[in-house]
């Protein structure tokens, strides 16, 4: 009873809110383009998509999701773009490389990609892996570190930093890999993709949230078309092409969709009835009041 409304509730608190007839709860989903591990595509050998894809295939993506679910129960594996442009969680889990029956093939393919890139016996370099200070990110990073060395001979040194320092490192690009390279989505998917993986149209430089320094001229051209296309069928086709390019290039790995849990007492009136699709959707607090 110390607050009237709260966000970012932990799972147990949210369940208590939902079970209390005097309270209401809501999940605000953030489905667009968040990832847990980003690769600095400006740095060799991570500028080679074969190496990035090998690192992706070596990780059991559903295992990454399950680690995340210990802290964010709504989290689950996602494609680069949400349906109808990308695949749903159910579709992803039925097929290569996520289905349990395909994991051995995925690992074999990862090793072949490393060999094709010139690293059949691993990489001598020890990569700098910047990790946000939190139990969740520590566990995710430790899992990735162990699997990459065990399966591919890729060694990393974990550098745990506070969130403010992590943002500075993201912007400066002073990392090889970085955890919580999240580019959270908004209602406009085209604008979100431009922020995450493309260039600023006004400056011609990489977008502010393009933390992986990803560059692809074909992607940029298709994105320009996607952003203005009104015909649903053509827009879906363009979206699927964008999704495929990102899956081929793999600038990051560990993509998830998740939600933020809100809770309030029923005497708080004027709050939205349905959730939005980003961390901090805006609405008119002028229209919210306490009826008590």
Backbone as JSON, one array per atom type, in Angstrom:
{
  "sequence": "XXXXXXXXXXXXXXXXXXXXXXXXXXXXXXXXXXXXXXXXXXXXXXXXXXXXXXXXXXXXXXXXXXXXXXXXXXXXXXXXXXXXXXXXXXXXXXXXXXXXXXXXXXXXXXXXXXXXXXXXXXXXXXXXXXXXXXXXXXXXXXXXXXXXXXXXXXXXXXXXXXXXXXXXXXXXXXXXXXXXXXXXXXXXXXXXXXXXXXXXXXXXXXXXXXXXXXXXXXXXXXXXXXXXXXXXXXXXXXXXXXXXXXXXXXXXXXXXXXXXXXXXXXXXXXXXXXXXXXXXXXXXXXXXXXXX",
  "N": [[0.79, -1.2, 0.0], [2.12, 1.18, -0.31], [2.53, 2.54, -2.66], [0.6, 3.83, -5.44], [0.63, 3.07, -8.08], [2.77, 1.18, -10.2], [5.63, 0.29, -12.22], [7.64, -2.16, -14.07], [7.43, -4.46, -12.52], [8.43, -7.31, -10.58], [8.21, -10.85, -11.41], [6.78, -12.31, -9.36], [5.51, -10.29, -7.91], [3.85, -9.24, -9.87], [2.09, -11.37, -10.33], [0.79, -11.42, -7.87], [-0.55, -8.99, -8.0], [-2.34, -9.52, -10.1], [-3.9, -11.43, -8.89], [-5.24, -10.09, -6.95], [-8.33, -8.74, -6.23], [-8.73, -6.05, -5.92], [-6.92, -4.78, -7.45], [-5.24, -4.02, -10.58], [-3.51, -5.22, -13.48], [-1.07, -5.04, -16.15], [0.58, -5.97, -19.14], [3.1, -4.49, -20.95], [4.21, -4.9, -24.07], [7.35, -5.35, -25.7], [8.21, -5.91, -28.63], [10.09, -5.54, -30.68], [13.12, -6.09, -32.14], [15.06, -6.38, -30.04], [18.1, -7.43, -28.54], [20.45, -9.68, -26.97], [23.21, -10.0, -27.24], [25.57, -8.24, -28.96], [27.57, -7.89, -31.91], [30.56, -6.26, -32.83], [30.67, -5.09, -35.84], [32.58, -3.71, -37.2], [35.05, -4.58, -36.5], [37.69, -6.83, -37.16], [37.84, -10.38, -36.57], [35.11, -10.1, -36.73], [33.9, -8.65, -38.63], [33.36, -10.33, -40.64], [30.73, -12.06, -41.93], [30.47, -14.8, -41.81], [31.83, -15.62, -39.53], [30.31, -14.33, -37.56], [27.84, -15.58, -37.93], [28.53, -18.2, -37.31], [29.11, -17.95, -34.57], [26.57, -17.36, -33.69], [25.13, -19.73, -34.39], [26.35, -21.56, -32.74], [25.27, -21.18, -30.27], [22.63, -22.27, -28.26], [19.68, -21.0, -28.86], [17.2, -21.11, -27.6], [17.93, -21.87, -25.09], [19.23, -19.55, -24.25], [16.99, -17.89, -24.13], [15.61, -19.12, -22.04], [17.28, -18.63, -19.87], [16.93, -15.88, -19.73], [14.22, -15.85, -19.09], [14.16, -16.47, -16.42], [14.36, -14.07, -15.21], [12.78, -12.31, -16.65], [9.79, -13.26, -17.19], [8.12, -13.19, -19.42], [9.71, -13.28, -21.63], [10.83, -14.53, -24.79], [12.26, -16.42, -27.5], [12.8, -14.7, -30.57], [12.34, -13.74, -34.03], [14.27, -11.65, -36.3], [12.52, -9.68, -37.31], [9.11, -9.13, -36.38], [6.21, -11.32, -36.93], [4.06, -10.33, -39.7], [6.43, -10.51, -41.09], [8.73, -11.72, -40.11], [9.32, -14.87, -38.39], [7.2, -16.6, -36.05], [7.54, -17.42, -32.51], [6.75, -20.09, -32.12], [7.03, -21.15, -34.69], [9.79, -20.79, -35.1], [10.87, -22.55, -33.21], [10.34, -25.01, -34.24], [12.03, -25.59, -36.28], [15.26, -25.69, -38.0], [17.79, -23.46, -36.86], [16.95, -24.07, -34.31], [15.25, -26.09, -33.32], [15.38, -28.96, -31.26], [16.22, -31.36, -32.44], [17.84, -30.49, -34.48], [20.14, -29.39, -33.49], [22.72, -30.59, -33.44], [23.44, -30.52, -36.15], [23.47, -27.75, -36.49], [25.65, -27.01, -34.9], [27.7, -28.36, -36.24], [27.58, -26.99, -38.67], [28.32, -24.47, -37.78], [31.01, -24.89, -37.11], [32.01, -25.48, -39.64], [31.6, -23.04, -40.96], [33.41, -21.45, -39.54], [35.79, -22.68, -40.32], [35.7, -22.18, -43.08], [36.01, -19.45, -43.0], [38.61, -19.27, -42.34], [39.45, -20.17, -39.87], [39.83, -22.89, -38.72], [40.73, -24.08, -36.4], [39.94, -22.53, -34.31], [40.27, -19.18, -32.87], [43.04, -17.17, -32.28], [43.04, -14.75, -30.98], [41.83, -13.11, -28.01], [38.67, -12.1, -27.31], [37.18, -8.99, -26.4], [34.55, -8.79, -24.27], [32.02, -6.96, -23.37], [29.96, -6.56, -20.6], [26.84, -5.9, -19.23], [26.27, -4.96, -15.86], [24.42, -7.07, -14.13], [22.48, -9.73, -12.72], [21.17, -11.27, -14.69], [22.45, -10.59, -17.17], [25.06, -11.35, -16.57], [24.78, -14.15, -16.35], [23.91, -14.84, -18.95], [26.12, -13.99, -20.47], [28.15, -15.6, -19.4], [27.27, -18.13, -20.17], [27.37, -17.91, -23.01], [30.11, -17.39, -23.33], [31.29, -19.79, -22.4], [30.23, -21.72, -24.2], [31.12, -20.8, -26.74], [33.9, -21.07, -26.5], [34.13, -23.81, -25.97], [32.97, -25.07, -28.22], [33.88, -23.75, -30.55], [36.41, -22.77, -30.15], [36.74, -20.1, -29.54], [37.76, -17.5, -27.64], [36.88, -15.38, -24.91], [37.07, -12.38, -22.95], [35.47, -11.37, -20.15], [34.15, -8.24, -19.37], [32.76, -6.58, -16.93], [30.45, -4.01, -16.52], [28.85, -1.02, -15.25], [25.53, 0.19, -16.08], [25.54, 2.81, -17.16], [28.18, 3.13, -18.02], [28.2, 1.09, -19.88], [26.48, 2.06, -21.89], [28.02, 4.21, -22.79], [30.13, 2.76, -23.89], [28.81, 1.35, -25.89], [28.04, 3.46, -27.62], [30.54, 4.55, -28.29], [31.71, 2.37, -29.48], [33.68, 0.74, -28.43], [34.34, -2.14, -28.07], [34.36, -5.71, -28.59], [32.4, -7.78, -28.43], [29.19, -7.2, -26.97], [26.99, -7.21, -24.24], [23.45, -7.03, -23.82], [22.79, -5.38, -26.01], [20.55, -3.8, -26.72], [18.05, -2.65, -28.86], [15.35, -1.12, -28.56], [11.97, -1.44, -29.67], [9.52, 0.61, -31.36], [6.25, 1.86, -32.3], [6.41, 2.28, -35.04], [7.71, 0.26, -37.26], [9.49, 0.46, -39.42], [10.94, 2.81, -38.8], [12.1, 1.93, -36.45], [13.8, -0.17, -37.33], [15.54, 1.35, -38.86], [16.81, 2.85, -36.89], [18.11, 0.8, -35.53], [19.68, -0.71, -37.33], [20.61, 0.75, -39.5], [21.26, 3.8, -41.34], [21.38, 7.28, -40.43], [19.23, 9.31, -42.07], [19.46, 12.05, -42.39], [22.09, 12.75, -41.77], [23.71, 10.85, -42.98], [25.33, 9.19, -41.6], [25.88, 6.38, -39.33], [23.0, 5.25, -37.55], [21.92, 6.36, -34.27], [21.33, 4.25, -32.5], [22.43, 2.07, -33.68], [24.26, -0.01, -32.65], [25.92, -2.11, -33.34], [27.3, -1.25, -35.49], [26.43, -1.9, -38.01], [26.37, -2.24, -41.53], [24.84, -2.2, -44.67], [24.2, -1.87, -47.93], [22.18, -2.85, -49.62], [20.23, -3.58, -47.76], [19.62, -1.03, -46.69], [18.47, 0.21, -48.94], [16.18, -1.39, -49.42], [14.9, -0.92, -47.01], [14.23, 1.77, -47.21], [12.21, 1.57, -49.12], [10.39, -0.11, -47.79], [9.59, 1.53, -45.68], [7.87, 3.41, -46.74], [5.99, 2.05, -48.15], [2.62, 1.21, -48.83], [0.88, -0.77, -49.67], [-0.28, -3.77, -48.4], [0.53, -6.44, -49.18], [2.86, -6.07, -50.74], [4.41, -4.72, -48.84], [4.73, -6.7, -46.91], [6.28, -8.5, -48.37], [8.65, -7.01, -48.75], [9.38, -6.7, -46.07], [9.94, -9.35, -45.35], [12.19, -9.79, -46.92], [14.01, -8.0, -45.75], [14.2, -9.16, -43.22], [15.39, -11.6, -43.9], [17.9, -10.79, -44.85], [19.09, -9.82, -42.48], [19.14, -12.19, -40.99], [20.96, -13.63, -42.51], [23.24, -12.07, -42.25], [23.61, -11.57, -39.53], [24.15, -9.53, -37.31], [23.89, -9.53, -34.58], [23.0, -11.6, -31.73], [20.83, -13.84, -29.87], [18.17, -12.87, -29.82], [15.24, -11.54, -28.42], [11.78, -11.28, -27.44], [9.87, -9.44, -25.14], [8.12, -8.34, -22.16], [6.89, -5.61, -20.11], [5.86, -5.39, -16.82], [3.1, -3.85, -15.36], [1.35, -2.47, -12.54], [-1.49, -1.53, -10.52], [-3.66, 0.04, -8.1], [-7.23, -0.27, -8.13], [-8.5, 2.12, -7.71], [-7.08, 3.98, -9.07], [-7.7, 5.82, -11.8], [-8.28, 6.15, -15.36], [-6.09, 5.06, -16.63], [-4.42, 3.31, -19.37], [-6.15, 0.69, -21.17], [-5.08, -1.33, -22.65], [-1.84, -2.71, -23.45], [1.19, -1.09, -24.62], [3.87, -1.07, -27.09], [6.53, -0.73, -26.39], [9.18, 0.12, -24.06], [8.64, 2.58, -22.8], [6.03, 3.79, -23.54], [4.0, 6.61, -24.34], [1.41, 8.47, -22.72], [-1.48, 10.42, -21.74], [-1.0, 11.7, -18.73], [-2.41, 13.67, -17.56], [-5.0, 12.9, -17.63], [-5.33, 10.98, -15.75], [-6.46, 9.99, -12.58], [-7.02, 9.85, -8.97], [-9.44, 8.0, -7.48], [-10.55, 8.17, -4.67]],
  "CA": [[0.0, 0.0, 0.0], [2.99, 2.35, -0.27], [2.41, 3.25, -3.94], [-0.68, 3.63, -6.12], [0.91, 2.53, -9.42], [4.19, 0.85, -10.35], [6.02, -0.44, -13.42], [8.79, -3.03, -13.92], [7.2, -5.38, -11.41], [9.02, -8.63, -10.74], [7.15, -11.83, -11.73], [5.93, -12.67, -8.22], [4.67, -9.14, -7.59], [2.81, -9.12, -10.9], [1.09, -12.41, -10.08], [0.0, -10.97, -6.71], [-1.44, -7.94, -8.5], [-3.41, -10.14, -10.9], [-4.75, -12.23, -8.0], [-5.91, -9.19, -6.0], [-9.5, -8.14, -6.89], [-8.69, -4.59, -5.78], [-5.81, -4.26, -8.25], [-5.21, -4.36, -12.0], [-2.17, -5.32, -14.04], [-1.0, -4.96, -17.6], [1.9, -6.18, -19.74], [3.43, -3.69, -22.13], [5.14, -5.73, -24.82], [8.38, -4.68, -26.5], [8.54, -7.03, -29.49], [10.89, -5.23, -31.85], [14.55, -5.92, -32.36], [15.97, -6.35, -28.89], [19.01, -8.58, -28.55], [21.27, -9.73, -25.76], [24.63, -9.95, -27.53], [25.86, -7.58, -30.22], [28.93, -8.03, -32.44], [31.07, -5.05, -33.46], [30.92, -5.51, -37.22], [33.72, -2.95, -37.73], [36.31, -5.18, -36.05], [38.02, -8.17, -37.64], [37.17, -11.01, -37.71], [33.65, -9.99, -36.62], [33.4, -8.03, -39.86], [33.06, -11.45, -41.54], [29.43, -12.59, -41.53], [30.59, -16.24, -41.52], [32.21, -15.74, -38.12], [29.16, -13.94, -36.74], [26.81, -16.62, -38.02], [29.03, -19.35, -36.56], [28.9, -17.66, -33.15], [25.12, -17.47, -33.46], [24.7, -21.13, -34.47], [26.93, -22.32, -31.63], [24.46, -20.96, -29.07], [21.24, -22.74, -28.22], [18.93, -19.76, -28.65], [16.13, -21.33, -26.63], [18.59, -21.86, -23.77], [19.4, -18.14, -23.91], [15.68, -17.39, -23.74], [15.24, -19.68, -20.74], [18.02, -17.86, -18.88], [16.25, -14.59, -19.63], [12.91, -16.04, -18.47], [14.32, -16.48, -14.96], [14.27, -12.68, -14.76], [11.67, -11.69, -17.38], [9.06, -14.48, -17.57], [7.44, -13.06, -20.71], [10.69, -13.31, -22.72], [10.97, -15.73, -25.6], [13.02, -16.28, -28.73], [12.09, -14.04, -31.66], [13.04, -13.49, -35.28], [14.68, -10.26, -36.37], [11.3, -8.9, -37.44], [7.94, -9.89, -35.93], [5.27, -11.69, -37.99], [4.15, -11.34, -40.75], [7.69, -10.38, -41.81], [9.56, -12.79, -39.58], [8.6, -16.06, -37.9], [6.77, -16.61, -34.65], [8.3, -18.3, -31.61], [6.36, -21.49, -32.39], [7.65, -21.54, -35.96], [11.24, -20.86, -34.92], [11.24, -23.7, -32.4], [10.07, -26.25, -34.98], [12.92, -25.73, -37.42], [16.68, -25.38, -37.89], [18.7, -24.24, -36.02], [16.48, -24.02, -32.93], [14.65, -27.35, -32.91], [16.36, -29.81, -30.57], [16.74, -32.37, -33.36], [18.76, -29.88, -35.45], [21.25, -28.72, -32.82], [24.0, -31.15, -33.87], [23.73, -29.96, -37.47], [23.8, -26.33, -36.32], [27.02, -26.93, -34.38], [28.58, -28.76, -37.34], [27.6, -25.88, -39.63], [29.1, -23.39, -37.17], [32.42, -25.24, -37.25], [32.35, -25.35, -41.06], [31.7, -21.61, -41.25], [34.69, -20.99, -38.99], [36.85, -23.19, -41.19], [35.61, -21.43, -44.34], [36.5, -18.1, -42.74], [40.04, -19.36, -42.08], [39.7, -20.46, -38.45], [39.39, -24.26, -38.43], [41.16, -24.48, -35.06], [39.63, -21.45, -33.39], [40.88, -17.87, -33.1], [44.04, -16.92, -31.24], [42.68, -13.52, -30.26], [40.83, -13.14, -26.95], [37.76, -11.0, -27.58], [36.67, -8.17, -25.3], [33.1, -8.98, -24.17], [31.52, -6.01, -22.37], [28.74, -7.14, -20.03], [26.14, -5.03, -18.28], [26.19, -5.49, -14.5], [23.12, -7.56, -13.65], [22.53, -11.2, -12.67], [20.73, -11.81, -15.97], [23.48, -10.45, -18.19], [26.2, -12.17, -16.17], [24.49, -15.55, -16.7], [23.9, -14.96, -20.41], [27.48, -13.86, -20.96], [28.91, -16.78, -18.99], [26.84, -19.23, -21.04], [27.93, -17.7, -24.35], [31.56, -17.53, -23.23], [31.64, -21.21, -22.28], [29.88, -22.44, -25.43], [31.99, -20.39, -27.84], [35.23, -21.66, -26.35], [34.01, -25.27, -26.04], [32.57, -25.56, -29.54], [34.54, -23.09, -31.68], [37.74, -22.28, -29.83], [36.7, -18.64, -29.49], [37.92, -17.1, -26.23], [36.45, -14.02, -24.59], [37.34, -11.86, -21.61], [34.29, -10.62, -19.73], [34.37, -6.96, -18.69], [31.46, -6.22, -16.36], [30.39, -2.56, -16.3], [27.55, -0.46, -14.9], [24.75, 0.49, -17.28], [25.96, 4.08, -17.75], [29.42, 2.87, -18.74], [27.88, 0.25, -21.03], [25.95, 2.93, -22.93], [29.17, 4.92, -23.34], [30.89, 1.82, -24.72], [28.0, 1.11, -27.08], [28.11, 4.62, -28.51], [31.92, 4.7, -28.76], [32.11, 1.19, -30.23], [34.91, 0.19, -27.85], [34.07, -3.51, -27.64], [34.22, -6.73, -29.63], [31.02, -8.18, -28.2], [28.61, -6.46, -25.86], [25.7, -7.75, -23.83], [22.34, -6.08, -23.72], [22.84, -4.42, -27.11], [19.13, -3.75, -27.03], [17.5, -1.52, -29.59], [13.95, -1.42, -28.31], [11.12, -1.0, -30.75], [8.36, 1.47, -31.22], [5.11, 1.49, -33.12], [6.8, 2.35, -36.45], [8.75, -0.75, -37.42], [10.5, 0.98, -40.33], [11.8, 3.73, -38.05], [12.87, 1.14, -35.49], [14.88, -0.84, -38.04], [16.52, 2.35, -39.26], [17.6, 3.17, -35.7], [18.88, -0.35, -35.05], [20.56, -1.38, -38.29], [20.8, 1.5, -40.73], [21.91, 5.09, -41.25], [20.57, 8.47, -40.23], [19.03, 9.88, -43.4], [19.85, 13.45, -42.4], [23.55, 12.91, -41.68], [24.41, 9.85, -43.75], [26.13, 8.38, -40.68], [25.1, 5.32, -38.71], [21.99, 5.71, -36.6], [22.41, 6.41, -32.9], [21.17, 2.97, -31.81], [23.06, 1.02, -34.48], [25.42, -0.27, -31.81], [26.8, -3.1, -33.96], [27.94, -0.6, -36.64], [26.05, -2.69, -39.17], [26.22, -1.51, -42.79], [24.48, -3.03, -45.81], [23.53, -0.96, -48.87], [20.93, -3.47, -50.08], [19.28, -3.45, -46.65], [19.2, 0.37, -46.62], [17.59, 0.48, -50.08], [14.91, -2.06, -49.15], [14.27, -0.26, -45.87], [13.61, 2.99, -47.73], [10.96, 1.17, -49.77], [9.5, -0.64, -46.76], [9.11, 2.6, -44.8], [6.82, 4.21, -47.39], [5.05, 1.16, -48.85], [1.29, 1.15, -48.23], [0.2, -2.0, -50.07], [0.09, -4.8, -47.42], [1.23, -7.59, -49.75], [4.21, -5.63, -51.1], [5.13, -4.4, -47.6], [5.1, -7.98, -46.3], [7.38, -9.04, -49.16], [9.85, -6.24, -48.41], [9.74, -7.03, -44.7], [10.57, -10.68, -45.33], [13.53, -9.63, -47.48], [14.83, -7.37, -44.71], [14.42, -10.17, -42.18], [16.33, -12.6, -44.4], [19.24, -10.2, -44.87], [19.62, -9.8, -41.12], [19.44, -13.57, -40.61], [22.18, -14.03, -43.2], [24.37, -11.25, -41.81], [23.68, -11.83, -38.09], [24.94, -8.55, -36.55], [23.75, -9.81, -33.15], [22.39, -12.9, -31.45], [20.05, -13.85, -28.64], [17.04, -11.96, -29.96], [14.08, -11.91, -27.6], [10.68, -10.37, -27.22], [9.44, -9.56, -23.75], [7.16, -7.32, -21.74], [7.07, -4.91, -18.84], [4.66, -5.59, -16.0], [2.59, -2.7, -14.62], [0.3, -2.8, -11.59], [-2.05, -0.37, -9.83], [-4.93, -0.15, -7.39], [-8.36, 0.06, -9.0], [-8.94, 3.51, -7.54], [-6.37, 4.8, -10.05], [-8.56, 5.84, -12.98], [-7.78, 6.81, -16.56], [-4.94, 4.37, -17.21], [-4.79, 2.6, -20.59], [-6.72, -0.64, -21.0], [-4.22, -2.29, -23.36], [-0.44, -2.34, -23.39], [1.85, -0.6, -25.81], [4.88, -1.97, -27.63], [7.91, -0.36, -26.07], [9.36, 0.29, -22.62], [8.1, 3.83, -22.27], [4.99, 4.42, -24.35], [3.5, 7.83, -23.7], [-0.02, 8.73, -22.7], [-1.77, 11.65, -21.03], [-1.18, 11.58, -17.29], [-3.4, 14.67, -17.16], [-6.32, 12.26, -17.59], [-5.29, 9.96, -14.71], [-6.8, 10.57, -11.28], [-7.25, 8.93, -7.86], [-10.85, 8.02, -7.07], [-10.63, 7.66, -3.3]],
  "C": [[0.83, 1.27, 0.0], [2.95, 3.15, -1.56], [1.05, 2.94, -4.55], [-0.51, 2.89, -7.44], [2.4, 2.23, -9.51], [4.42, 0.13, -11.67], [7.25, -1.28, -13.11], [8.63, -3.94, -12.7], [7.94, -6.69, -11.65], [7.89, -9.65, -10.91], [6.23, -12.15, -10.56], [5.0, -11.53, -7.84], [3.54, -8.99, -8.6], [1.71, -10.16, -10.69], [0.21, -12.05, -8.88], [-0.98, -9.88, -7.12], [-2.62, -8.55, -9.23], [-4.38, -10.92, -10.02], [-5.56, -11.37, -7.04], [-7.1, -8.52, -6.69], [-9.52, -6.62, -6.81], [-7.59, -3.95, -6.62], [-5.96, -4.7, -9.7], [-3.76, -4.4, -12.47], [-2.2, -5.35, -15.55], [0.43, -5.23, -18.04], [2.04, -5.28, -20.95], [4.52, -4.44, -22.87], [6.1, -4.88, -25.63], [8.92, -5.67, -27.52], [9.61, -6.76, -30.54], [12.39, -5.17, -31.58], [15.41, -5.75, -31.11], [16.86, -7.58, -28.94], [19.91, -8.51, -27.33], [22.76, -9.67, -26.04], [24.82, -9.33, -28.91], [27.31, -7.78, -30.61], [29.35, -6.7, -33.08], [31.51, -5.4, -34.87], [32.02, -4.7, -37.89], [35.04, -3.64, -37.44], [36.49, -6.58, -36.62], [38.23, -9.1, -36.44], [35.64, -10.93, -37.64], [33.05, -9.21, -37.78], [33.1, -9.07, -40.94], [31.75, -12.09, -41.07], [29.48, -14.08, -41.24], [30.95, -16.47, -40.06], [31.02, -15.4, -37.22], [28.08, -15.02, -36.76], [27.25, -17.87, -37.27], [28.82, -19.14, -35.06], [27.43, -17.78, -32.78], [24.7, -18.94, -33.42], [25.22, -21.95, -33.3], [26.1, -22.2, -30.36], [23.07, -21.53, -29.25], [20.37, -21.54, -27.86], [17.8, -19.94, -27.64], [16.7, -21.37, -25.21], [18.84, -20.43, -23.31], [18.07, -17.54, -23.43], [15.29, -17.87, -22.35], [16.03, -19.01, -19.61], [17.33, -16.52, -18.65], [14.93, -14.73, -18.88], [12.99, -16.15, -16.95], [14.11, -15.08, -14.38], [13.09, -11.95, -15.4], [10.82, -12.83, -17.93], [8.35, -14.4, -18.91], [8.4, -13.2, -21.89], [10.65, -14.62, -23.47], [11.73, -15.39, -26.88], [12.18, -15.59, -29.81], [12.97, -13.98, -32.9], [13.5, -12.03, -35.29], [13.49, -9.32, -36.48], [10.13, -9.75, -36.97], [7.09, -10.33, -37.11], [4.45, -10.46, -38.41], [5.46, -11.31, -41.53], [8.68, -11.45, -41.39], [8.69, -13.92, -39.05], [8.25, -15.92, -36.43], [7.66, -17.52, -33.83], [8.01, -19.77, -31.92], [7.0, -21.99, -33.67], [9.15, -21.7, -35.8], [11.66, -22.12, -34.19], [11.01, -25.03, -33.11], [11.13, -26.53, -36.04], [14.37, -25.42, -37.06], [16.86, -23.88, -37.71], [18.23, -24.38, -34.57], [15.86, -25.32, -32.43], [15.72, -28.26, -32.32], [17.0, -30.82, -31.51], [17.76, -31.81, -34.35], [20.0, -29.28, -34.8], [22.61, -29.27, -33.25], [24.4, -30.62, -35.24], [24.14, -28.49, -37.36], [25.23, -26.17, -35.83], [28.03, -27.32, -35.46], [28.7, -27.64, -38.37], [28.41, -24.71, -39.09], [30.59, -23.65, -37.33], [32.88, -25.11, -38.7], [32.49, -23.88, -41.45], [33.0, -21.03, -40.73], [35.85, -21.44, -39.86], [36.87, -22.43, -42.51], [36.16, -20.02, -44.19], [37.99, -18.08, -42.42], [40.41, -19.67, -40.65], [39.24, -21.87, -38.08], [39.73, -24.71, -37.01], [40.9, -23.39, -34.03], [40.4, -20.18, -33.72], [41.83, -17.58, -31.94], [43.68, -15.72, -30.38], [41.69, -13.81, -29.13], [39.96, -11.9, -27.1], [37.33, -10.3, -26.3], [35.14, -8.24, -25.32], [32.6, -8.1, -23.03], [30.14, -6.45, -21.91], [28.12, -6.16, -19.05], [26.03, -5.71, -16.92], [24.74, -5.79, -14.13], [23.22, -9.07, -13.62], [22.16, -11.83, -14.02], [21.84, -11.76, -17.01], [24.74, -11.23, -17.85], [25.98, -13.63, -16.58], [24.51, -15.76, -18.2], [25.31, -14.92, -20.97], [28.32, -15.08, -20.61], [28.56, -17.99, -19.85], [27.46, -19.1, -22.42], [29.44, -17.91, -24.34], [31.97, -19.0, -23.21], [31.37, -21.97, -23.58], [30.79, -22.07, -26.59], [33.38, -21.01, -27.72], [35.16, -23.18, -26.52], [33.8, -25.75, -27.47], [33.41, -25.0, -30.68], [35.96, -22.64, -31.39], [37.83, -20.77, -29.86], [36.71, -18.21, -28.03], [37.49, -15.64, -26.05], [36.89, -13.66, -23.17], [36.16, -10.98, -21.22], [34.71, -9.36, -18.97], [33.02, -6.45, -18.21], [31.46, -4.74, -16.01], [28.97, -2.16, -15.88], [26.85, 0.02, -16.17], [25.19, 1.79, -17.93], [27.24, 3.91, -18.56], [29.16, 2.02, -19.97], [27.34, 1.08, -22.19], [27.08, 3.71, -23.59], [29.96, 4.02, -24.28], [30.13, 1.5, -26.0], [28.17, 2.23, -28.1], [29.51, 4.77, -29.11], [32.38, 3.53, -29.6], [33.37, 0.54, -29.71], [34.64, -1.17, -27.22], [34.17, -4.42, -28.85], [32.81, -7.29, -29.61], [30.5, -7.36, -27.03], [27.25, -7.06, -25.52], [24.68, -6.64, -23.71], [22.47, -4.98, -24.76], [21.43, -4.2, -27.62], [18.78, -2.48, -27.77], [15.99, -1.72, -29.55], [13.04, -0.73, -29.32], [10.03, -0.05, -30.37], [7.27, 1.03, -32.17], [5.45, 1.46, -34.6], [7.97, 1.41, -36.67], [9.85, -0.28, -38.36], [11.47, 1.91, -39.63], [12.67, 2.98, -37.05], [14.04, 0.45, -36.18], [15.96, 0.15, -38.48], [17.42, 2.72, -38.07], [18.54, 2.04, -35.33], [19.96, -0.81, -36.02], [20.92, -0.54, -39.52], [21.48, 2.83, -40.44], [20.9, 6.19, -40.98], [20.45, 9.18, -41.57], [19.52, 11.32, -43.48], [21.37, 13.63, -42.46], [24.33, 11.96, -42.58], [25.31, 8.96, -42.91], [25.25, 7.33, -40.01], [24.14, 5.9, -37.69], [22.49, 5.57, -35.17], [22.34, 5.07, -32.17], [21.7, 1.79, -32.62], [24.38, 0.65, -33.81], [26.39, -1.28, -32.41], [27.55, -2.53, -35.16], [27.62, -1.32, -37.95], [25.84, -1.8, -40.39], [25.9, -2.5, -43.91], [23.64, -2.18, -46.76], [22.21, -1.54, -49.37], [19.85, -3.36, -49.01], [18.74, -2.03, -46.58], [18.21, 0.7, -47.73], [16.21, -0.14, -49.86], [14.16, -1.38, -48.01], [13.6, 1.04, -46.3], [12.26, 2.67, -48.37], [9.93, 0.69, -48.75], [8.84, 0.48, -45.97], [7.97, 3.4, -45.41], [5.77, 3.36, -48.09], [3.73, 1.07, -48.1], [0.56, -0.14, -48.55], [0.64, -3.14, -49.15], [0.91, -5.94, -48.0], [2.67, -7.23, -50.11], [5.03, -5.33, -49.85], [5.59, -5.68, -46.91], [6.28, -8.6, -47.03], [8.69, -8.33, -48.83], [10.32, -6.56, -47.0], [10.42, -8.38, -44.59], [11.98, -10.63, -45.9], [14.48, -9.0, -46.46], [15.18, -8.37, -43.62], [15.45, -11.2, -42.63], [17.75, -12.06, -44.44], [19.86, -10.21, -43.48], [19.95, -11.2, -40.63], [20.69, -14.08, -41.29], [23.41, -13.33, -42.62], [24.64, -11.38, -40.31], [24.55, -10.82, -37.33], [24.85, -8.74, -35.04], [23.07, -11.15, -32.96], [21.66, -12.83, -30.11], [18.88, -12.9, -28.69], [15.85, -12.45, -29.15], [13.0, -10.85, -27.71], [10.23, -10.53, -25.78], [8.51, -8.42, -23.4], [7.53, -6.7, -20.41], [5.77, -4.99, -18.05], [4.34, -4.33, -15.2], [1.54, -3.19, -13.63], [-0.2, -1.55, -10.88], [-3.31, -0.77, -9.08], [-6.07, 0.36, -8.27], [-8.89, 1.47, -8.8], [-8.14, 4.48, -8.42], [-7.14, 4.72, -11.37], [-7.85, 6.54, -14.16], [-6.57, 6.18, -17.19], [-5.36, 3.6, -18.45], [-5.28, 1.19, -20.3], [-5.88, -1.72, -21.67], [-2.79, -1.78, -23.34], [0.08, -1.8, -24.7], [2.94, -1.56, -26.26], [6.3, -1.45, -27.47], [8.0, -0.12, -24.56], [8.59, 1.49, -22.08], [7.13, 4.47, -23.25], [4.42, 5.61, -23.59], [1.98, 7.87, -23.74], [-0.26, 9.91, -21.76], [-2.0, 11.4, -19.54], [-2.15, 12.63, -16.76], [-4.78, 14.05, -16.97], [-6.38, 11.13, -16.56], [-5.58, 10.62, -13.36], [-7.01, 9.46, -10.25], [-8.68, 9.08, -7.38], [-10.96, 7.4, -5.68], [-10.73, 8.82, -2.32]]
}
